[in-house]
């Protein structure tokens, strides 16, 4: 059969055909205008098929553009409000000849900003503010990446007011949350699936962080390492695209200069790595101190609010007043100011400021944000870490001047190490600081100290800045998995009985014959009563195959007995954690009463089942599984 060639202008006719079909349907539609709009949008989305990989990349570009532009406006708005609140207002005081009272006026500026934030949340948003990044992680883990559509605007307004009037929070985490909300909103408008919605949320978060720090690689790693935990190509590609676009937007308006003015540093000697290790240990302990101070103050605010029945809208004003009383004596504590970090990384910061900022920065941040204000913990952690590194660097450089760099290098490394300890995300911090500095040699100490800090913080205190509040809200996130979903699912759901067993008296010849005639790579060993004894894996089989004589060898001689086990009463979350922290790809399931082997759980099947239930979270099917 001869096919007619495609006629010129067929694409235009297809577009006309789509609109014709819409208008034709509208003549017979009996609903209201809102329902017609919804139906029309659904029809257009089906025709455009944006869920496909290539069209989805164009949506990621849109999210990157929107987030990058909002980040620029956000940056300029904070600068404008801070200039009006301090520089312009102080000029007014000088004009009317009352400049001597300016110092006593400063705390009331922060209090006024807190009051505006409290009133806005109480009467416009009509809800208590969430916990920044923790709320984004919760949306990913429990809510299919869905965030309230107006959150990006509300968060932008409250953050600008809070930070611009002298609040102690940082601007980086709010723009990440704003970007995540923009990505989620776009996904909801285009009716995307839960997986695509979470990916677009990550696109917005990556674009926001990349735009603020001028660090696209760090933004990508943050979205993947901290928020999504998904390194697949389908997730990775659109996030990279969005981060690049967000960075380009930021550079177009704010320039390509780095966030911090950092001189060139290098590793003076290999011995110096020992000092960076000790700095990593101190940073990990300091990160734990930061987290505990912050949440102690936040919980104190919650107690006095209930005890004294203080209106919710007044709490941020109280926190702003208290933080302002501290900042009036140490202005470097303000959230909009990065002068202390710039001085520290150049080695010019004095001892008085470094000691004061190190101990008071978590207090000021907690007074502002913990009382109901707005801001993030990224910048406060970096500022505290820079002071720690600066003090440590001055000491070691004084004692060992020939084998150590100046204090500025240690301030830079300390800044990254303490932030890694608080977030438990060393890869993100390493990449951000690499992009900020543009120096490869200083990355080696940063890597060493950041990983050390993250490990020390994890060993010392099990909560990160985000997981503490998430567990209080009933969301358990650990080892890269949302444990609040898996902890309700019985291990029986993923237990299989198709496995190969040996008795402890099985001969080596039979075991080798079975090994070559079955696809299994792990074999379970039981005693004569069916009780579990251990596992024979590839390592043990390799030993058998290399043995010169198999005579007399039995399973009991080579079985690995130190094996983690599951019981029939175990929940899925315990199995997932064991798979994450051990090298086993198959675990035995035993009877809790007599240790008789009942079945096995395979790693791939367990995680596949978990991901399926995560997508079903909140549905009737999931509730039936819980019950």
C-alpha positions in Angstrom: 0.0 0.0 0.0 1.3 3.4 -0.9 1.3 6.0 1.9 0.8 9.6 1.0 3.7 11.8 2.0 3.3 14.0 5.0 1.8 17.3 3.9 3.4 20.6 4.8 1.8 22.3 7.8 0.5 19.1 9.3 1.8 20.1 12.8 -0.3 23.3 12.7 -3.4 21.3 11.6 -2.9 19.0 14.6 -2.9 22.0 16.9 -6.1 23.3 15.3 -7.6 19.9 15.6 -7.0 19.8 19.3 -8.6 23.2 19.9 -11.5 22.2 17.6 -12.2 19.1 19.6 -12.1 21.2 22.8 -14.5 23.8 21.6 -16.7 21.0 20.1 -16.9 19.4 23.5 -17.6 22.6 25.3 -20.9 23.0 23.4 -22.3 19.8 25.0 -20.6 20.3 28.4 -23.2 20.7 31.2 -20.8 21.7 34.1 -19.5 25.1 35.3 -16.6 27.1 34.0 -14.2 25.7 36.6 -15.0 22.1 35.7 -14.6 22.9 31.9 -11.2 24.4 32.6 -10.1 21.4 34.6 -11.3 19.0 31.9 -9.7 21.1 29.1 -6.4 21.1 31.0 -6.5 17.4 31.5 -7.1 16.9 27.8 -4.2 19.1 26.8 -1.8 17.4 29.1 -2.7 14.0 27.7 -2.0 15.3 24.2 1.3 16.9 25.2 2.4 13.8 27.1 4.9 15.7 29.3 5.6 12.5 31.4 8.0 11.4 28.7 11.7 12.0 29.4 12.4 14.6 26.8 9.3 16.8 27.4 10.0 16.4 31.1 13.4 18.0 30.7 11.7 21.1 29.3 9.5 21.2 32.4 12.7 21.0 34.5 14.1 24.0 32.6 10.9 26.0 33.5 11.3 25.1 37.2 15.0 26.1 37.0 14.1 29.5 35.4 11.3 30.2 37.9 13.4 29.2 41.0 16.5 31.1 39.7 14.5 34.3 39.2 12.8 34.0 42.6 16.2 33.4 44.2 17.4 36.7 42.6 14.3 38.6 43.9 14.7 37.0 47.3 18.4 38.0 47.5 17.6 41.6 46.5 14.6 41.9 48.8 16.6 40.9 51.8 19.3 43.4 50.9 16.6 46.1 50.5 14.8 45.4 53.7 18.1 45.2 55.7 19.2 48.5 54.2 15.9 50.2 55.1 15.9 48.7 58.6 19.4 49.6 59.6 21.2 52.0 57.2 18.3 54.3 56.2 16.8 54.3 59.7 20.1 55.1 61.3 20.4 58.0 58.9 17.1 59.3 60.1 18.3 59.1 63.7 21.3 61.2 62.8 19.2 63.7 60.9 17.0 64.3 63.9 20.0 64.4 66.3 19.2 61.3 68.4 21.9 59.1 67.0 23.1 58.3 70.6 20.0 56.3 71.1 20.5 54.1 68.0 22.0 51.2 69.9 19.0 50.9 72.1 16.7 51.0 69.1 18.3 47.9 67.4 16.6 45.2 69.4 13.2 46.6 68.5 13.9 46.4 64.8 14.2 42.6 65.1 11.2 42.5 67.4 9.1 44.5 64.8 10.2 42.1 62.1 9.2 39.1 64.2 5.9 40.8 64.9 5.2 41.2 61.2 6.1 37.5 60.6 3.9 36.4 63.4 0.9 38.4 62.2 1.4 37.2 58.6 1.5 33.6 59.7 -1.5 34.0 62.0 -3.9 36.0 59.8 -2.7 35.4 56.2 -1.2 31.9 56.2 -3.4 30.8 59.1 -0.9 28.1 60.2 2.2 27.7 62.2 5.4 27.8 60.2 6.9 24.4 59.3 10.5 23.3 60.0 12.1 24.3 56.7 14.0 21.4 55.2 12.4 18.9 57.5 9.0 19.7 56.0 10.4 19.2 52.5 11.8 15.8 53.5 8.5 14.9 55.0 6.7 15.8 51.8 9.1 13.5 49.8 8.8 10.6 52.3 5.1 10.7 53.1 3.2 13.0 50.7 4.4 12.0 47.2 6.3 15.3 47.0 3.2 17.4 47.3 3.7 20.8 49.0 1.0 23.5 49.4 0.9 25.6 46.3 1.1 28.9 48.0 3.9 27.9 50.4 6.7 29.3 48.1 5.2 32.8 48.3 4.4 32.7 52.0 7.9 31.4 52.8 9.5 34.1 50.7 7.6 36.9 52.4 8.3 35.7 56.0 11.9 34.9 55.3 12.6 38.4 53.8 10.9 40.1 56.7 12.7 38.0 59.3 16.2 38.0 57.9 16.0 41.5 56.6 15.1 43.0 60.0 18.0 41.3 61.7 16.9 37.7 62.4 19.5 35.1 63.1 18.4 32.6 60.4 20.1 32.1 57.1 18.7 32.7 53.6 19.9 29.4 52.0 17.5 27.0 53.5 14.4 29.2 52.8 15.2 29.5 49.1 15.7 25.7 49.0 12.2 25.3 50.5 10.8 27.9 48.1 12.4 26.1 45.1 11.0 22.8 46.3 7.6 24.3 46.6 7.8 25.8 43.1 8.8 22.4 41.6 6.0 20.7 43.5 3.5 23.3 42.4 4.4 23.0 38.8 4.1 19.2 39.1 0.6 19.5 40.6 -0.5 21.9 37.9 0.6 19.5 35.2 -0.9 16.4 36.9 2.3 14.5 37.2 2.8 11.1 38.8 4.2 10.9 42.4 7.7 10.0 41.1 7.7 12.9 38.7 6.4 15.2 41.4 9.2 14.2 43.8 11.7 14.7 41.0 10.5 18.2 40.2 10.6 19.0 43.9 14.2 18.0 43.8 14.7 20.2 40.7 13.4 23.3 42.5 15.5 22.6 45.6 18.7 22.1 43.5 18.1 25.2 41.5 17.5 27.3 44.6 20.7 26.1 46.4 22.7 26.4 43.2 21.5 29.9 42.6 22.2 31.1 46.1 25.7 29.6 46.3 26.6 29.8 42.6 27.3 26.1 42.9 25.3 23.9 40.5 27.1 20.6 41.3 26.5 21.1 45.1 22.8 21.9 44.4 22.4 18.7 42.5 24.1 16.6 45.2 22.0 18.2 47.9 18.8 17.3 46.2 19.9 13.7 45.6 21.8 13.1 48.9 19.5 15.0 51.4 16.1 15.1 49.9 15.5 12.3 47.4 18.1 9.6 47.9 17.6 8.5 44.3 20.6 8.4 42.0 18.9 7.0 38.9 19.5 8.6 35.6 15.8 9.5 35.2 16.0 11.5 38.4 19.5 12.8 38.0 19.2 14.3 34.5 16.3 16.8 35.1 17.8 17.9 38.4 21.1 18.7 36.7 19.3 20.7 34.0 17.3 22.7 36.6 20.4 23.4 38.7 22.3 24.7 35.7 19.4 26.9 34.6 19.0 28.3 38.2 22.7 29.1 38.3 22.7 30.8 34.9 19.7 33.0 36.1 21.5 33.9 39.3 24.7 34.8 37.4 22.8 36.9 34.9 21.6 39.2 37.6 24.0 38.9 40.6 27.2 38.1 38.7 29.5 35.1 38.8 31.5 36.1 41.8 31.5 33.4 44.6 29.5 33.8 47.8 32.5 34.1 49.9 35.8 35.9 49.1 38.3 33.1 49.6 42.1 33.4 49.0 44.0 30.5 47.5 45.0 27.9 50.0 46.8 24.6 49.7 47.9 21.7 51.8 51.2 22.8 53.2 52.3 19.3 54.3 50.9 15.8 54.5 51.3 16.0 58.3 48.7 18.8 58.3 46.0 16.2 57.6 46.3 15.1 61.2 45.3 18.6 62.3 42.3 18.6 59.9 41.2 15.3 61.4 41.2 16.9 64.9 39.3 19.8 63.5 36.7 17.4 62.0 36.3 15.8 65.4 35.7 19.2 67.1 33.3 20.1 64.3 31.3 17.0 64.8 31.0 17.6 68.5 30.1 21.3 67.8 27.4 20.2 65.4 25.8 18.1 68.1 26.0 21.1 70.4 24.3 23.3 67.8 21.4 20.9 67.3 20.9 20.5 71.1 21.0 24.2 71.8 18.6 25.0 68.9 15.9 22.5 69.9 16.3 23.2 73.6 15.5 26.9 73.0 12.7 26.0 70.5 11.1 23.7 73.1 11.5 26.4 75.8 9.5 28.8 73.6 6.8 26.1 73.2 6.6 25.7 77.0 6.3 29.4 77.9 3.7 29.9 75.1 1.5 27.2 76.8 2.3 28.3 80.3 1.7 32.0 79.9 -0.8 31.7 77.1 1.1 34.0 74.8 -0.6 34.5 71.4 1.1 32.6 68.6 1.6 35.8 66.6 3.5 37.4 69.5 6.1 34.6 69.9 8.3 35.7 66.9 8.3 39.2 68.3 9.6 38.0 71.6 12.3 35.9 69.9 13.3 38.8 67.7 13.6 41.1 70.8 15.8 38.6 72.6 18.0 38.0 69.5 18.2 41.7 68.9 19.5 42.3 72.5 22.4 39.9 71.7 23.1 41.2 68.2 23.3 44.9 69.4 26.6 44.0 71.0 27.8 41.7 68.2 26.3 42.8 64.8 28.1 40.0 63.0 25.5 37.6 64.3 22.8 39.0 62.0 21.6 36.5 59.4 22.0 38.8 56.5 25.7 39.5 57.3 28.5 37.3 55.9 31.3 39.7 56.9 32.5 37.5 59.8 32.9 34.5 57.4 34.8 36.6 54.9 37.1 37.9 57.6 37.7 34.5 59.0 38.6 32.8 55.7 41.1 35.6 55.1 42.5 35.1 58.6 41.5 38.6 59.7 38.9 37.9 62.3 39.7 38.7 65.9 39.5 36.4 68.9 36.6 38.4 70.5 34.3 38.0 67.5 35.3 34.4 66.9 34.5 33.3 70.4 31.3 35.3 70.6 30.0 34.1 67.3 30.9 30.4 68.0 28.9 30.3 71.2 26.1 32.7 70.4 25.3 32.0 66.8 23.2 28.8 67.5 21.5 30.8 70.3 20.5 33.7 68.1 19.4 31.4 65.3 17.2 29.4 67.7 15.7 32.6 69.3 14.7 33.8 65.8 13.5 30.6 64.1 12.6 28.6 67.1 10.1 31.2 68.3 8.2 31.1 65.0 10.4 33.3 62.8 11.7 32.3 59.4 15.2 31.4 58.3 17.5 28.4 57.8 20.3 26.7 59.6 22.7 26.4 56.7 24.3 29.8 57.1 24.4 29.8 60.9 26.2 26.4 60.8 28.7 27.7 58.3 29.3 30.9 60.4 29.8 28.9 63.6 32.1 26.4 61.7 34.2 29.2 60.3 34.8 30.6 63.7 35.7 27.2 65.1 38.2 26.6 62.2 39.6 30.1 62.6 40.3 29.7 66.3 41.7 26.2 65.8 43.8 27.4 62.9 45.3 30.3 64.8 46.4 27.9 67.6 48.0 25.3 65.4 49.7 27.9 63.1 51.2 29.5 66.1 52.5 26.2 67.4 53.6 24.7 64.1 54.1 27.6 61.6 56.2 25.7 59.1 53.9 22.7 58.5 50.5 24.4 58.7 48.5 26.9 56.6 47.2 30.1 58.0 44.0 30.3 60.1 41.9 31.2 57.0 42.4 27.7 55.5 41.2 26.1 58.8 38.2 28.5 58.9 37.2 27.4 55.4 37.5 23.7 56.3 35.7 24.2 59.6 32.9 26.0 57.9 32.3 22.9 55.7 33.0 20.3 58.4 30.5 21.7 61.0 27.8 22.1 58.3 28.4 18.4 57.2 28.0 17.3 60.9 24.7 19.1 61.2 23.2 18.0 57.9 24.9 14.6 57.8 25.5 15.3 54.1 29.3 15.5 53.6 29.2 15.0 49.8 27.0 18.1 49.4 29.2 20.3 51.5 32.4 19.1 49.8 31.1 19.9 46.4 29.7 23.3 47.4 33.0 24.4 49.0 34.9 23.1 46.0 32.8 25.3 43.7 33.0 28.2 46.1 36.8 28.1 46.3 37.7 26.8 42.9 40.8 25.2 44.5 41.4 21.5 44.2 44.1 21.3 46.8 42.0 22.6 49.6 39.3 20.0 48.8 41.4 17.2 50.3 41.3 18.7 53.8 37.6 19.6 53.4 36.8 16.0 52.4 38.8 14.6 55.3 37.3 16.9 57.9 33.7 16.8 56.5 33.5 13.0 56.6 35.1 12.9 60.0 32.7 15.5 61.4 29.7 13.7 59.9 30.8 10.3 61.4 31.6 11.8 64.9 28.2 13.6 64.9 26.4 10.4 64.0 28.2 8.4 66.7 27.6 11.0 69.3 24.0 11.9 68.6 21.7 9.9 66.3 19.6 12.9 65.2 20.5 15.4 62.4 19.0 18.9 62.3 16.1 17.5 60.3 15.5 14.0 61.7 15.0 15.3 65.3 11.8 17.2 64.4 10.7 14.5 61.9 10.7 11.8 64.6 8.8 14.1 66.9 6.1 14.3 64.2 6.1 10.5 63.7 8.2 10.4 60.6 11.2 8.1 60.9 13.8 8.7 58.3 17.0 6.7 58.5 19.7 5.1 56.3 18.1 6.8 53.3 14.6 5.2 53.8 11.4 6.5 55.2 11.1 4.1 58.1 7.6 5.4 59.2 6.2 3.6 56.1 8.2 0.4 56.5 7.7 0.0 60.3 4.0 -0.9 59.7 4.6 -3.7 57.2 5.2 -7.3 58.4 8.3 -9.2 57.2 5.9 -11.9 56.1 5.0 -9.8 53.1 8.5 -10.2 51.6 9.4 -13.6 53.0 10.1 -16.3 50.4 10.5 -20.1 50.7 12.3 -20.8 47.4 15.8 -21.2 48.8 18.5 -23.9 49.0 19.5 -25.4 52.4 22.3 -27.7 53.6 22.4 -29.6 56.8 25.5 -29.1 59.0 26.7 -32.6 57.9 26.4 -31.9 54.1 29.6 -33.0 52.3 31.8 -30.6 50.4 31.3 -32.5 47.2 27.5 -32.2 47.3 27.7 -28.5 48.1 30.0 -27.8 45.1 27.7 -29.8 42.9 24.7 -27.8 44.1 26.6 -24.6 43.6 27.2 -25.3 39.9 23.6 -26.4 39.3 21.6 -23.6 40.9 21.5 -19.9 40.3 21.7 -19.2 44.0 24.9 -17.6 45.5 24.0 -18.0 49.2 23.0 -21.2 50.9 21.4 -21.5 54.4 22.6 -24.2 56.8 20.4 -25.8 59.4 20.9 -28.5 62.0 19.0 -31.8 62.2 16.1 -30.1 64.0 15.7 -27.4 61.3 17.2 -24.7 63.5 19.3 -22.1 61.7 23.1 -22.4 61.9 24.5 -19.9 59.4 25.1 -19.1 55.8 27.5 -20.3 53.1 28.1 -17.6 50.6 30.5 -16.9 47.7 33.5 -16.4 50.0 33.0 -19.8 51.6 32.4 -21.5 48.3 35.6 -19.9 46.9 37.5 -21.4 49.8 36.1 -24.8 49.0 37.0 -24.6 45.4 40.5 -23.6 46.2 40.9 -26.5 48.7 43.3 -29.2 47.5 41.4 -32.0 49.3 37.6 -32.1 49.9 37.7 -35.4 51.8 36.1 -35.1 55.2 34.9 -31.5 54.8 31.3 -30.8 55.7 29.1 -27.7 55.9 29.8 -27.1 59.6 33.5 -26.6 58.8 33.0 -23.5 56.6 29.6 -22.1 57.6 29.5 -18.4 58.5 27.7 -18.3 61.9 27.9 -14.5 62.7 24.8 -13.7 60.6 22.1 -11.1 61.4 18.7 -12.8 61.5 15.0 -11.7 61.2 12.1 -13.2 63.1 8.5 -13.8 62.0 7.4 -10.8 64.2 9.9 -8.4 62.6 8.8 -5.4 60.6 10.1 -4.5 57.2 12.0 -1.4 58.5 14.4 -3.6 60.5 15.2 -5.7 57.4 15.9 -2.6 55.3 18.2 -1.2 58.0 20.1 -4.5 58.1 20.5 -4.5 54.3 21.8 -0.9 54.4 24.5 -1.5 57.1 25.6 -5.0 56.2 27.0 -6.8 53.1 24.3 -9.5 53.0 21.9 -9.6 50.1 19.7 -12.3 51.7 18.7 -12.7 55.4 17.0 -15.7 57.1 13.6 -15.5 58.8 13.3 -17.6 61.9 10.5 -18.7 64.2 10.8 -16.5 67.3 10.1 -19.3 69.7 12.5 -22.1 68.5 14.8 -20.5 65.8 13.5 -22.9 63.1 14.2 -21.5 59.6 10.9 -20.3 58.0 12.1 -18.5 54.9 14.4 -15.8 53.5 14.2 -12.1 52.6 16.2 -10.9 49.6 17.5 -7.4 49.4 16.2 -6.5 45.9 12.7 -7.8 46.6 12.5 -6.1 50.0 13.4 -2.7 48.6 11.2 -3.1 45.6 8.2 -3.9 47.8 9.1 -0.9 50.0 9.2 1.5 47.1 5.8 0.2 45.9 4.3 0.8 49.4 5.8 4.2 49.5 4.0 5.2 46.3 0.8 3.7 47.8 1.2 5.7 51.1 -2.1 7.1 52.3 -4.3 4.9 50.0 -6.8 2.3 51.1 -4.5 -0.5 50.0 -1.8 0.8 52.3 -4.1 1.2 55.2 -5.3 -2.4 54.7 -1.6 -3.6 54.9 -1.1 -1.7 58.1 -4.1 -3.4 59.7 
